[in-house]
Amino acid sequence: MLSSCHPNEKPASGPTPLPTGAALAALPPDGGPTFNRLVFEQSPYLLQHARNPVDWYPWGDAAFEKARRENKPIFLSIGYSTCHWCHVMEHESFESDTIAALLNRDFIPIKVDREERPDVDAVYMTYVQATTGGGGWPMSVWLTPELKPILGGTYFPPDDRYGRPGFAAILQQVAKAWSENRERIVSSSDNVLARLREHTSSTNDAVPLAPDILDAAYAQLKSTYEPDFGGFGDAPKFPRPAAPNFMLRYYNSNHRPPAPHRAEGSGAGALAMTTFTLRKMAEGGMYDQLGGGFHRYSVDARWHVPHFEKMLYDQGQLVCTYLDAYQLTHDPFLADVVRGTLGYILRDMTGPHGEWFSAEDADSPLPENPAKQSEGAFYVWEHPQITAALAPESAAIFNFHYGIQPNGNVISDPHGEFPRKNVLMVFHTLDDTAQQFGKTPQEIETNLATARATLLQLRNQRPRPHRDDKTITAWNGLMLSGFARAYQVLDDPAYRDAALRAAAFLRKELVDPKSGNLLRRYRAGKAGIDAYAEDYAFLIQGLLDLYEAAFNIEHLEWAITLQEKQNARFWDSEHGGYFRTAGNDPSVLLRMKEDYDGAEPAANSIAALNLLRLAHMTNRPEFLDRADKLFAAFSVRLQATPHAMPQLLAAFDYRLAKPRQIVIAGQPGAADTAALLRAVHARFIPNKVLLLADGAAGQKFLAQHNALFTTLAPQHNQATAYICENFTCRLPTPSPAKVTAILDEPL
């Protein structure tokens, strides 16, 4: 976990409102608000700092040339627009005329949005973690004019407090040291950069990966499992979807005998641990009980009090995780969580063209005093607010079920953040609530649903948290998978339509028309920033999932094109694996590879599975060969700490299996085709590809890659399923029941 936050203090107000084009055009030529050069940027985070007295520069040549010309060190501040402690440091330091004067006099100040420039962030986060033992945002790094790090940290208070040195004092010390010992500082920064370069570029000879690497990862994750409330690790608890994703695949591969490389029934606990964790997360305050969607993490072990920020990348991943668990268990609770989360995205996080926005802030204006901000103000409730909004019996039922207390239900609130406040969490089951009030569970659920709708409508009258309305290609790729897979499993056409709109938007707005390369960010009508490996990998995954949902061959074709571009632009031809960047920006001093599946999975982990799926969809062995080289590139890392890359091991599980090719020969949208697809989607089959022989353009394209598709056709004028392994197929069947029987056979 990256954390730089000390929880004692909150900002006096939230993020600065963003200046708009209309507002800028209306400014008088003299007088009025003063803006720095960040006002010309697209990033909401940079725009939040456009009124600071600090003479901020965006990352770029203008700042670098000024630093070299004036021989001044650079102060680099990295954060993102919904980062709570970034707001704190802005209000305490960057809005201070005194501190701004120090920065402007002795340094070249640069602001970077880590969500736009994860490549820059990764370089200096590596330095900060190596030199301080931790990291987080806001990240504060002092650099030489050649961009080599001198000193780094995270949040600094304006003066000495919390056991941290004051920011103003550090600025003065660094400026003094630069003036008096510049040569020694430059020499030291050269050495630091050399060590970082050696560390990040060091490679080891590949080691053979055996199936027992999956057992080792399972054992490591199991050892961190917290049995009382679920989750892998102690508080603060993060969802980290890569871990449950692996556990569900591990269970699936080991629970159904006879798996050739496993003991029968091994790993049975993986499903129980994962589904218990998913239920506890969704019953807790981590999940927005009224509006749907997941907050960033829980500060306590019970998943009760969250950090109220909501990130798009969490929603997209968790939707897929809950769908996997639903396919294994058919527990309707898990499906309801998916519907609630996607409802939140459609309602609050979807742009006018179908694109998805990035995040919502944890902080929001206090309803009683909009000039002040507080974390969770939009979400928390006082007891009288609920009793006034609901009929007496409904209020009593709601308060019992969700643990609403007159003095608040936040048990541990050492910093006084939530006095007399309640964070909604399921404290009593439907059955317990029904017994308490002498009703059936169905009557209780109907009552609660009405109460939730009433309170949501009331909550929507409060000032909303700041929304970061930029579109990030990678995160839209993750959300694309969520909507596409939800359509497959839950059969709601609204999810398919949302996925199709988003894919069309991404292709229109986030592809460079000259090169065909992806772009990273879109906002306010403008796209920009060369995309990274994660943008390619996550979008390719989304397109493959969308093809398997809607069967538009253009999505598969585009996925193949993007995979070929990713291979050409990011592949390490010497050691294997994908670099994060294309390597064409000299201001990024280290070309790094991601090797950890954290809040977001590593691009290499997703790319591995993309390559395997494409190999089995197109019968192109070069994709399979590249996947094997990718596994080899990370084999030493996997052997040492297999639980660090569970998403990559999920791909390795696919590689070990005998993936099925399920081909439906029929017309898209026809009732008989849909019936066969429902039989497929009713069960969890992660190691498969799904293809449609439509008798038209899609089938012609597939036949170009595999001649088998020239012969696949409906039998007796009925949609027909061909279930194959390595394109050797079972007898075709038009029967959904027969499809079910075949798919339930052990591999």
VOGU-3710 file (C-alpha; in Angstrom, 3 decimals, decimal comma):
1> mlsschpnek> 0,000/0,000/0,000  1,149/3,517/-0,761  0,209/5,918/1,982  1,422/9,330/2,939  -1,540/10,497/4,930  -1,640/11,573/8,527  -5,306/11,565/9,525  -5,324/14,358/12,107  -6,193/17,242/9,872  -8,607/18,016/7,052
11> pasgptplpt> -8,417/20,842/4,550  -10,487/23,921/5,213  -12,024/23,563/1,772  -11,938/21,127/-1,111  -10,387/21,280/-4,540  -10,388/24,638/-6,254  -13,227/24,875/-8,817  -11,953/24,324/-12,310  -11,824/27,355/-14,609  -13,720/26,762/-17,815
21> gaalaalppd> -13,134/28,033/-21,299  -16,090/30,411/-20,990  -14,834/31,747/-17,673  -11,382/32,321/-19,104  -12,742/34,120/-22,135  -14,721/36,431/-19,881  -11,731/37,493/-17,796  -10,834/41,183/-18,067  -7,406/41,916/-19,572  -6,298/43,548/-16,328
31> ggptfnrlvf> -7,306/42,696/-12,796  -9,578/39,879/-11,757  -8,375/36,412/-10,724  -4,740/35,578/-11,328  -3,967/32,267/-13,025  -0,679/30,509/-13,524  0,190/28,622/-16,711  -1,584/25,440/-15,555  -4,813/27,099/-16,647  -4,023/25,997/-20,213
41> eqspyllqha> -3,861/22,286/-19,265  -6,558/19,632/-19,622  -5,918/17,724/-16,389  -8,466/18,452/-13,622  -5,646/18,046/-11,107  -3,463/20,644/-12,780  -6,429/22,954/-13,213  -7,126/22,722/-9,490  -3,761/24,441/-8,989  -4,229/27,069/-11,688
51> rnpvdwypwg> -5,008/29,798/-9,138  -2,104/29,005/-6,826  0,452/31,793/-6,326  3,080/29,162/-7,141  4,522/29,687/-10,621  3,710/26,144/-11,697  4,888/24,618/-14,949  3,487/21,441/-16,488  5,997/18,674/-17,171  7,767/19,655/-20,380
61> daafekarre> 10,623/21,340/-22,153  9,715/24,879/-21,097  10,263/24,016/-17,439  13,388/21,948/-18,091  15,006/24,673/-20,213  14,250/27,324/-17,602  15,825/25,162/-14,877  18,984/24,678/-16,950  19,162/28,301/-18,012  18,789/29,611/-14,462
71> nkpiflsigy> 20,670/26,648/-12,924  17,904/26,062/-10,408  16,688/22,776/-8,985  13,189/21,592/-9,842  10,485/21,000/-7,281  8,236/18,259/-8,644  4,797/17,717/-7,106  2,798/14,696/-8,274  -0,777/13,860/-7,326  -4,277/13,474/-8,743
81> stchwchvme> -7,509/15,406/-8,546  -9,395/13,216/-6,055  -6,424/12,779/-3,695  -7,424/14,006/-0,231  -3,951/14,837/1,064  -3,071/16,521/-2,207  -5,863/18,961/-1,355  -4,436/19,375/2,139  -0,974/20,252/0,874  -2,416/22,627/-1,686
91> hesfesdtia> -4,369/24,599/0,898  -1,624/24,571/3,506  1,364/25,252/1,277  0,647/25,940/-2,373  -1,963/28,598/-1,570  0,436/30,269/0,874  2,033/33,428/-0,501  5,007/32,898/1,813  5,732/29,356/0,634  4,981/30,268/-2,975
101> allnrdfipi> 7,605/32,998/-2,766  10,204/30,453/-1,628  9,278/28,060/-4,422  9,237/30,740/-7,098  12,524/32,273/-6,000  14,680/29,182/-5,579  13,073/26,447/-7,690  11,277/25,678/-10,921  7,966/24,222/-9,676  6,382/21,481/-11,820
111> kvdreerpdv> 3,005/19,819/-11,363  2,238/16,335/-12,726  -1,037/14,420/-12,759  -0,011/10,849/-12,024  -3,075/9,528/-13,830  -2,035/11,276/-17,037  1,673/10,556/-16,624  2,121/7,257/-14,779  5,522/6,927/-16,465  6,878/10,035/-14,728
121> davymtyvqa> 5,217/9,021/-11,482  6,742/5,530/-11,579  10,306/6,824/-11,943  10,181/9,110/-8,945  7,986/6,804/-6,863  10,709/4,169/-7,263  13,216/6,704/-5,956  11,036/7,797/-3,024  10,284/4,227/-1,989  13,956/3,246/-2,261
131> ttggggwpms> 15,143/6,187/-0,165  12,335/6,541/2,398  10,831/3,062/2,645  7,384/4,301/1,641  5,541/6,383/-0,865  2,247/7,949/-1,751  0,543/11,078/-2,968  1,096/13,914/-2,962  4,625/13,022/-3,904  7,261/15,728/-3,492
141> vwltpelkpi> 10,637/15,347/-5,200  13,483/17,784/-5,755  15,414/17,296/-9,006  18,505/18,632/-10,697  17,892/20,553/-13,940  18,723/17,252/-15,684  15,727/15,672/-13,859  17,818/13,488/-11,545  16,348/13,144/-8,036  17,986/14,906/-5,090
151> lggtyfppdd> 15,471/14,453/-2,266  11,998/12,994/-2,054  9,025/12,449/0,173  5,251/12,630/0,173  3,060/15,022/2,137  4,870/17,749/4,058  3,037/20,029/6,514  3,794/23,722/6,110  5,657/23,754/9,435  7,072/21,114/11,759
161> rygrpgfaai> 4,321/18,759/12,941  3,357/15,071/13,030  7,051/14,323/13,438  7,590/15,620/9,882  9,781/18,586/8,973  7,949/21,637/7,736  7,788/22,239/4,010  9,029/25,829/4,234  12,081/24,755/6,229  12,892/21,987/3,739
171> lqqvakawse> 12,686/24,408/0,835  15,164/26,704/2,532  17,516/23,826/3,389  17,487/22,433/-0,138  18,046/25,885/-1,636  20,972/26,500/0,728  22,507/23,104/-0,029  22,137/23,695/-3,782  23,852/27,047/-3,478  26,751/25,801/-1,337
181> nrerivsssd> 27,248/22,161/-2,370  25,915/21,937/-5,896  28,673/19,736/-7,289  28,336/17,196/-4,501  24,544/17,118/-4,903  24,827/16,586/-8,668  27,395/13,832/-8,179  25,177/12,140/-5,611  22,153/12,352/-7,926  24,206/10,750/-10,713
191> nvlarlreht> 25,017/7,841/-8,420  21,414/7,479/-7,278  20,132/7,422/-10,834  22,773/4,879/-11,834  21,693/2,583/-8,996  18,028/2,982/-9,887  18,766/2,261/-13,525  20,714/-0,846/-12,564  17,927/-1,988/-10,257  15,100/-1,468/-12,722
201> sstndavpla> 16,935/-2,885/-15,726  18,546/-5,856/-13,997  17,491/-9,182/-15,436  17,985/-12,712/-14,289  18,058/-15,860/-16,324  14,586/-17,330/-16,609  13,733/-20,266/-14,395  11,269/-22,987/-15,373  7,767/-22,359/-14,091  6,021/-25,475/-12,853
211> pdildaayaq> 2,344/-25,883/-11,948  3,195/-25,813/-8,247  3,827/-22,060/-8,536  0,035/-21,752/-8,378  -0,024/-23,747/-5,148  2,656/-21,485/-3,685  0,658/-18,354/-4,555  -2,479/-19,882/-3,055  -0,631/-20,764/0,145  0,799/-17,241/0,438
221> lkstyepdfg> -2,566/-15,582/-0,084  -4,238/-18,019/2,297  -1,687/-17,135/4,985  -2,742/-13,473/4,770  -6,478/-14,216/4,858  -8,398/-12,520/7,650  -11,171/-14,954/8,669  -13,407/-12,657/10,727  -14,319/-10,163/8,008  -12,523/-11,485/4,948
231> gfgdapkfpr> -9,816/-9,890/2,900  -6,178/-10,673/2,313  -4,147/-8,580/4,730  -4,804/-6,322/7,676  -6,413/-2,904/7,868  -6,463/-0,675/5,967  -8,075/-3,168/3,619  -7,911/-2,719/-0,136  -10,002/-4,808/-2,549  -7,023/-5,628/-4,890
241> paapnfmlry> -9,162/-7,591/-7,378  -6,190/-9,518/-8,774  -6,085/-11,639/-5,604  -9,711/-12,910/-5,655  -9,480/-13,282/-9,441  -6,616/-15,719/-8,987  -8,320/-17,526/-6,105  -11,463/-18,191/-8,138  -9,425/-19,568/-11,027  -7,341/-21,644/-8,667
251> ynsnhrppap> -10,490/-23,128/-7,189  -11,947/-23,808/-10,625  -8,810/-25,571/-11,879  -8,385/-27,695/-8,776  -11,895/-28,443/-7,621  -13,029/-30,304/-10,720  -11,081/-33,579/-11,019  -9,151/-34,924/-12,706  -6,858/-31,961/-13,254  -3,670/-33,554/-14,611
261> hraegsgaga> -1,299/-31,532/-12,434  -3,325/-31,350/-9,195  -4,513/-33,509/-6,357  -8,267/-33,982/-6,473  -10,183/-31,268/-4,653  -7,180/-29,196/-3,635  -7,791/-25,510/-3,075  -11,428/-25,932/-2,062  -10,999/-23,176/0,506  -10,210/-20,635/-2,208
271> lamttftlrk> -13,878/-20,258/-3,137  -15,065/-19,962/0,464  -12,447/-17,346/1,352  -13,156/-15,321/-1,764  -16,949/-15,324/-1,641  -16,901/-14,499/2,090  -14,596/-11,565/1,362  -16,756/-10,328/-1,502  -19,906/-10,512/0,638  -18,327/-8,688/3,566
281> maeggmydql> -16,985/-5,976/1,279  -20,402/-5,439/-0,298  -22,213/-5,464/3,051  -19,807/-2,907/4,489  -19,381/0,806/4,091  -16,818/0,025/1,384  -19,854/-0,398/-0,851  -22,211/2,543/-1,297  -25,400/1,007/0,107  -27,632/3,670/-1,452
291> gggfhrysvd> -26,007/4,566/-4,757  -23,906/1,529/-5,627  -20,216/1,368/-6,433  -17,172/0,754/-4,283  -15,094/3,246/-2,360  -11,313/3,071/-2,504  -10,507/1,094/0,649  -11,592/0,485/4,240  -9,668/2,106/7,070  -10,801/-0,651/9,470
301> arwhvphfek> -10,823/-4,437/9,422  -14,628/-4,699/9,111  -14,893/-2,919/5,743  -17,042/-0,363/7,585  -15,497/3,104/7,315  -14,021/3,674/3,867  -11,800/6,252/2,315  -14,760/7,619/0,374  -13,002/8,197/-2,942  -14,441/6,188/-5,851
311> mlydqgqlvc> -12,180/5,138/-8,733  -13,313/3,861/-12,123  -10,603/1,201/-12,220  -11,979/-0,385/-9,037  -15,520/-0,546/-10,421  -14,483/-2,179/-13,695  -12,378/-4,848/-12,039  -14,743/-5,622/-9,177  -17,700/-6,049/-11,511  -15,768/-8,832/-13,257
321> tyldayqlth> -14,733/-10,406/-9,951  -18,303/-10,469/-8,633  -19,519/-11,898/-11,943  -16,955/-14,714/-11,706  -18,110/-15,510/-8,183  -21,743/-15,378/-9,260  -21,106/-17,853/-12,074  -19,550/-20,243/-9,566  -22,183/-19,888/-6,844  -25,311/-18,441/-8,493
331> dpfladvvrg> -25,770/-16,361/-5,349  -28,197/-13,558/-6,376  -26,589/-11,218/-3,829  -23,430/-11,109/-5,958  -25,418/-10,286/-9,090  -27,214/-7,487/-7,247  -23,857/-5,934/-6,319  -22,911/-5,927/-10,010  -26,207/-4,283/-10,950  -25,771/-1,661/-8,250
341> tlgyilrdmt> -22,230/-0,867/-9,330  -23,089/-0,593/-13,011  -26,126/1,498/-12,127  -23,808/3,938/-10,377  -21,526/4,098/-13,433  -24,406/4,676/-15,834  -25,974/7,313/-13,598  -22,994/9,286/-12,313  -19,845/8,384/-14,251  -20,861/8,248/-17,915
351> gphgewfsae> -20,181/11,092/-20,304  -22,416/12,377/-23,092  -20,804/10,143/-25,721  -20,720/6,974/-23,644  -17,221/7,534/-22,251  -16,545/6,879/-18,573  -15,081/9,396/-16,157  -12,160/8,669/-13,870  -13,060/9,226/-10,227  -15,063/10,968/-7,537
361> dadsplpenp> -13,446/12,680/-4,578  -13,619/11,543/-0,974  -14,258/15,114/0,178  -17,414/17,080/-0,470  -18,974/20,298/0,801  -20,845/20,125/4,090  -24,585/20,400/3,371  -24,982/22,862/6,248  -21,900/24,865/5,233  -20,937/24,443/1,557
371> akqsegafyv> -17,859/26,624/2,036  -16,275/23,830/4,068  -15,321/20,361/2,915  -15,178/17,104/4,814  -14,388/13,545/3,864  -17,539/11,502/3,397  -19,894/14,441/3,902  -21,952/13,344/0,901  -22,356/9,797/2,214  -22,743/9,834/6,018
381> wehpqitaal> -25,982/10,234/7,962  -27,146/11,446/11,313  -29,881/9,494/13,062  -32,463/12,342/12,970  -32,002/12,760/9,211  -33,173/9,207/8,601  -36,051/9,232/11,096  -37,311/12,472/9,552  -37,159/11,117/6,000  -38,877/7,753/6,546
391> apesaaifnf> -42,115/6,559/8,074  -41,614/5,379/11,680  -41,692/1,637/10,935  -39,518/2,006/7,848  -37,018/4,073/9,813  -36,912/1,474/12,572  -36,312/-1,337/10,060  -33,678/0,646/8,177  -31,859/1,703/11,334  -31,788/-1,838/12,690
401> hygiqpngnv> -30,605/-3,392/9,437  -27,887/-0,802/8,761  -26,832/-0,225/12,362  -27,878/3,435/12,579  -27,272/4,813/16,085  -28,312/8,136/17,674  -24,679/8,877/18,550  -23,248/7,443/15,335  -22,042/3,952/14,474  -18,367/4,661/13,784
411> isdphgefpr> -16,863/2,645/16,616  -13,280/3,812/16,228  -13,005/7,508/15,374  -9,807/8,635/17,108  -9,533/11,849/15,138  -13,112/12,986/15,497  -13,829/12,846/11,773  -17,379/11,472/12,075  -19,000/12,795/15,264  -22,549/11,445/15,585
421> knvlmvfhtl> -22,322/10,197/12,007  -23,402/6,849/10,627  -21,752/4,992/7,768  -24,280/2,597/6,253  -23,297/-1,026/6,694  -25,337/-4,229/6,914  -25,282/-4,923/10,652  -28,096/-7,494/10,624  -29,100/-9,980/7,930  -32,467/-9,905/6,223
431> ddtaqqfgkt> -33,501/-12,968/8,222  -32,508/-11,367/11,536  -34,260/-8,141/10,604  -37,364/-10,072/9,540  -37,414/-11,933/12,845  -36,943/-8,694/14,780  -39,972/-7,068/13,124  -42,196/-10,113/12,584  -42,101/-9,948/8,798  -40,883/-12,131/5,960
441> pqeietnlat> -37,459/-11,478/4,439  -39,188/-10,509/1,202  -41,280/-7,889/3,008  -38,158/-6,536/4,679  -36,269/-6,291/1,398  -39,191/-4,455/-0,238  -39,310/-2,048/2,694  -35,538/-1,479/2,577  -35,558/-0,928/-1,184  -38,174/1,800/-0,835
451> aratllqlrn> -36,233/3,399/2,017  -32,969/3,307/0,047  -34,628/4,997/-2,925  -36,058/7,720/-0,671  -32,730/8,374/1,029  -30,827/8,319/-2,272  -33,149/10,988/-3,637  -32,586/13,031/-0,480  -28,820/12,504/-0,639  -28,717/13,680/-4,231
461> qrprphrddk> -29,808/17,110/-3,027  -26,515/17,477/-1,146  -23,461/19,080/-2,763  -21,710/16,327/-4,685  -18,039/15,418/-4,444  -15,737/16,710/-7,139  -15,743/14,410/-10,166  -12,618/13,971/-12,257  -14,205/14,005/-15,695  -11,229/12,995/-17,796
471> titawnglml> -11,391/9,755/-19,729  -8,421/7,410/-19,299  -8,089/4,758/-22,002  -6,792/2,032/-19,675  -9,545/2,505/-17,118  -12,206/2,628/-19,802  -10,804/-0,692/-21,011  -11,345/-2,199/-17,556  -14,877/-0,811/-17,413  -15,527/-2,076/-20,935
481> sgfarayqvl> -14,794/-5,587/-19,666  -17,192/-5,035/-16,783  -20,126/-4,020/-18,963  -19,422/-6,616/-21,660  -19,166/-9,438/-19,161  -22,240/-8,240/-17,270  -24,235/-8,489/-20,492  -22,958/-12,020/-21,009  -23,866/-13,188/-17,511  -26,916/-11,081/-16,591
491> ddpayrdaal> -28,375/-10,730/-20,106  -29,303/-7,054/-19,784  -29,060/-5,331/-23,193  -28,414/-1,979/-21,505  -24,982/-3,263/-20,481  -24,152/-4,351/-24,036  -25,297/-1,007/-25,408  -23,156/0,908/-22,888  -20,128/-1,166/-23,845  -20,721/-0,610/-27,566
501> raaaflrkel> -21,036/3,158/-27,112  -17,846/3,351/-25,078  -15,885/1,278/-27,576  -17,069/3,483/-30,421  -16,054/6,589/-28,487  -12,597/5,233/-27,724  -11,994/4,347/-31,353  -13,166/7,749/-32,563  -11,506/9,993/-29,979  -8,537/8,145/-28,495
511> vdpksgnllr> -6,758/6,905/-31,604  -4,241/9,130/-33,329  -5,625/9,410/-36,885  -2,167/9,517/-38,463  -0,382/6,683/-36,687  -3,262/4,609/-35,401  -1,588/4,643/-31,980  -3,681/4,988/-28,855  -3,830/8,160/-26,803  -4,038/8,142/-23,020
521> ryragkagid> -6,455/10,895/-22,049  -9,536/12,713/-23,311  -11,181/15,681/-21,669  -13,279/18,657/-22,760  -13,140/17,690/-26,412  -9,383/17,133/-26,592  -7,345/13,939/-26,567  -3,646/13,721/-25,901  -0,646/11,976/-24,330  0,884/8,936/-25,978
531> ayaedyafli> -0,681/5,822/-24,480  1,193/3,361/-22,285  1,344/-0,415/-22,317  -1,499/-0,576/-19,782  -3,758/1,433/-22,097  -3,182/-1,098/-24,848  -3,458/-4,166/-22,619  -6,599/-3,130/-20,731  -8,381/-1,963/-23,878  -7,473/-5,146/-25,766
541> qglldlyeaa> -8,932/-7,175/-22,903  -12,098/-5,079/-23,021  -12,424/-5,522/-26,769  -12,022/-9,293/-26,509  -14,716/-9,393/-23,834  -16,945/-7,187/-25,974  -16,447/-9,423/-28,996  -17,522/-12,405/-26,895  -20,608/-10,439/-25,840  -21,813/-8,745/-29,033
551> fniehlewai> -19,804/-10,641/-31,714  -19,025/-7,587/-33,830  -15,964/-8,767/-35,698  -14,609/-5,198/-35,815  -13,843/-5,435/-32,096  -11,752/-8,566/-32,563  -9,995/-7,036/-35,564  -9,176/-3,896/-33,600  -7,910/-5,959/-30,672  -5,524/-7,793/-32,990
561> tlqekqnarf> -4,308/-4,517/-34,487  -3,704/-3,054/-31,034  -1,878/-6,188/-29,915  0,447/-5,933/-32,868  1,081/-2,278/-32,044  1,730/-3,120/-28,408  4,212/-5,766/-29,511  6,017/-3,338/-31,807  6,110/-0,377/-29,420  6,622/-1,852/-25,949
571> wdsehggyfr> 8,120/-5,339/-26,229  11,581/-5,949/-24,759  13,147/-7,949/-27,565  16,173/-8,834/-25,439  14,614/-10,026/-22,188  10,894/-10,360/-22,913  7,943/-8,599/-21,360  6,477/-5,187/-22,046  7,963/-1,883/-20,995  5,487/0,639/-19,679
581> tagndpsvll> 6,518/3,277/-22,229  7,446/3,316/-25,886  10,821/4,805/-24,946  10,568/7,914/-27,103  10,402/10,537/-24,326  13,892/11,525/-23,114  12,452/13,263/-20,054  11,482/9,860/-18,615  14,822/8,700/-17,271  13,976/5,037/-16,655
591> rmkedydgae> 12,145/2,681/-18,982  10,427/0,360/-16,572  8,290/-2,781/-16,590  5,414/-3,272/-14,184  5,812/-6,384/-12,070  3,154/-6,009/-9,377  -0,602/-6,542/-9,511  -1,829/-3,856/-7,142  -4,866/-1,613/-7,248  -4,552/-1,961/-10,995
601> paansiaaln> -3,109/-5,115/-12,503  0,251/-4,907/-14,230  0,041/-4,416/-17,976  2,144/-7,553/-18,434  -0,323/-9,645/-16,450  -3,272/-8,613/-18,603  -1,211/-8,811/-21,788  -0,262/-12,422/-21,067  -3,880/-13,515/-21,016  -4,697/-11,361/-24,042
611> llrlahmtnr> -1,976/-13,123/-26,018  -3,256/-16,541/-25,000  -6,844/-15,695/-25,875  -5,821/-14,257/-29,231  -3,711/-17,333/-29,959  -6,735/-19,554/-29,493  -9,108/-17,193/-31,304  -6,946/-16,743/-34,378  -4,798/-19,879/-34,382  -1,662/-17,716/-34,529
621> pefldradkl> 1,195/-19,491/-32,746  3,325/-16,333/-32,542  0,956/-14,989/-29,887  1,404/-18,150/-27,855  5,165/-17,966/-28,219  5,210/-14,361/-27,030  3,115/-15,276/-23,997  5,640/-17,969/-23,072  8,463/-15,437/-23,330  6,496/-13,082/-21,101
631> faafsvrlqa> 6,118/-15,760/-18,422  9,837/-16,449/-18,660  10,635/-12,740/-18,254  8,875/-12,667/-14,885  9,691/-16,193/-13,778  12,270/-15,155/-11,175  9,832/-12,647/-9,675  7,083/-15,270/-9,625  9,260/-17,871/-7,957  10,360/-15,450/-5,244
641> tphampqlla> 6,981/-13,824/-4,512  4,197/-15,504/-6,464  1,485/-13,618/-4,582  2,876/-10,336/-5,983  1,481/-11,110/-9,447  -1,699/-13,162/-8,988  -3,198/-11,815/-12,211  -0,206/-13,087/-14,160  -0,623/-16,456/-12,470  -4,262/-16,486/-13,537
651> afdyrlakpr> -2,917/-16,247/-17,086  -0,407/-19,007/-16,339  -3,297/-21,191/-15,154  -4,868/-20,621/-18,579  -1,588/-21,655/-20,206  -1,484/-24,896/-18,231  -5,058/-25,828/-19,057  -6,551/-27,109/-22,275  -8,536/-24,054/-23,258  -11,820/-24,699/-24,915
661> qiviagqpga> -12,913/-23,050/-28,115  -16,677/-22,732/-28,027  -18,055/-21,854/-31,438  -21,715/-21,022/-31,934  -22,877/-21,267/-35,528  -25,934/-19,071/-35,806  -27,318/-15,647/-36,367  -26,399/-12,972/-33,835  -29,415/-11,973/-31,777  -31,511/-14,960/-32,834
671> adtaallrav> -33,401/-16,770/-30,078  -31,721/-20,143/-30,689  -28,268/-18,534/-30,696  -29,080/-16,725/-27,465  -30,232/-19,958/-25,816  -26,896/-21,643/-26,518  -25,010/-18,594/-25,285  -26,987/-18,568/-22,042  -25,924/-22,152/-21,426  -22,289/-21,098/-21,864
681> harfipnkvl> -22,498/-17,965/-19,750  -24,306/-19,684/-16,891  -21,057/-21,254/-15,713  -17,558/-20,095/-14,851  -15,239/-21,210/-17,675  -12,259/-18,855/-17,501  -10,001/-20,908/-19,748  -12,008/-20,617/-22,934  -12,613/-18,506/-25,993  -16,047/-17,942/-27,472
691> lladgaagqk> -16,519/-17,372/-31,199  -19,489/-16,900/-33,515  -19,728/-18,451/-36,960  -22,309/-16,022/-38,317  -22,172/-17,022/-41,982  -21,143/-13,487/-42,828  -18,209/-11,114/-42,400  -17,287/-12,367/-38,952  -16,975/-15,964/-40,065  -15,044/-14,968/-43,178
701> flaqhnalft> -12,515/-13,135/-41,035  -12,125/-16,105/-38,682  -11,738/-18,456/-41,654  -8,745/-16,412/-42,809  -6,969/-17,553/-39,653  -8,358/-21,084/-39,449  -9,807/-23,095/-42,297  -12,059/-24,952/-39,856  -14,418/-21,973/-39,933  -15,205/-22,589/-43,591
711> tlapqhnqat> -17,072/-25,744/-42,575  -18,917/-24,646/-39,408  -22,601/-24,034/-39,988  -25,966/-24,438/-38,249  -27,344/-27,956/-38,348  -30,934/-28,512/-39,498  -31,529/-24,752/-39,580  -30,856/-24,451/-35,865  -28,059/-22,598/-34,137  -25,423/-25,180/-33,305
721> ayicenftcr> -22,639/-25,343/-30,734  -19,216/-26,742/-31,574  -17,167/-27,329/-28,418  -13,530/-27,884/-29,224  -10,092/-28,250/-27,727  -7,288/-26,944/-29,934  -9,871/-26,750/-32,740  -10,625/-30,467/-32,497  -14,358/-30,442/-31,937  -16,976/-32,644/-30,303
731> lptpspakvt> -20,069/-33,610/-32,249  -22,088/-30,461/-32,889  -25,299/-29,960/-30,941  -28,217/-27,519/-31,135  -29,312/-28,448/-27,609  -28,594/-26,060/-24,705  -28,987/-28,996/-22,333  -26,338/-30,968/-24,203  -24,038/-27,921/-24,173  -24,482/-27,750/-20,413
741> aildepl> -23,638/-31,437/-20,031  -20,491/-31,164/-22,147  -19,253/-28,054/-20,349  -19,772/-29,691/-16,979  -17,598/-32,657/-17,903  -14,133/-32,660/-16,273  -11,293/-31,493/-18,456
//
